[in-house]
Amino acid sequence: MVILIKGDFSREIPIQTKKADSFFPRLRGLMFKKTLPENEGLLITPCNSIHMFFMRFPIDAVFLDKHLHIVQLRENVRPWTIIPPVPPAFSTLELKAGTIKKYDFQIGERIIV
């Protein structure tokens, strides 16, 4: 479950996340998958840039700093796209396209996974 926190306000987002925090899982990411279910996400750490090589579907990308605060949001990132490094991002949460808008993710919010 993902929890978004802004100030004293928090809300739960029904997304189960998997973590990719070693070389091969980070390298593979979501490549070669046919789809990403609406209620799943992949937290890649460390990761401040992404590539969409060999992807079959668009995603939403949430870039987070070391304290898991949202520093940048990229919606509907298409296959074969490259997003260059995003300072001061330390990790990236990859979600099904449309998730950022559906749950109103905002820069500055903190994520608890």
Summary of the structure (lengths in Angstrom):
residues: 113
radius of gyration: 12.9
end to end distance: 6.2
largest distance: 40.6
contacts: 324
relative contact order: 0.27
helix: 10%
strand: 42%
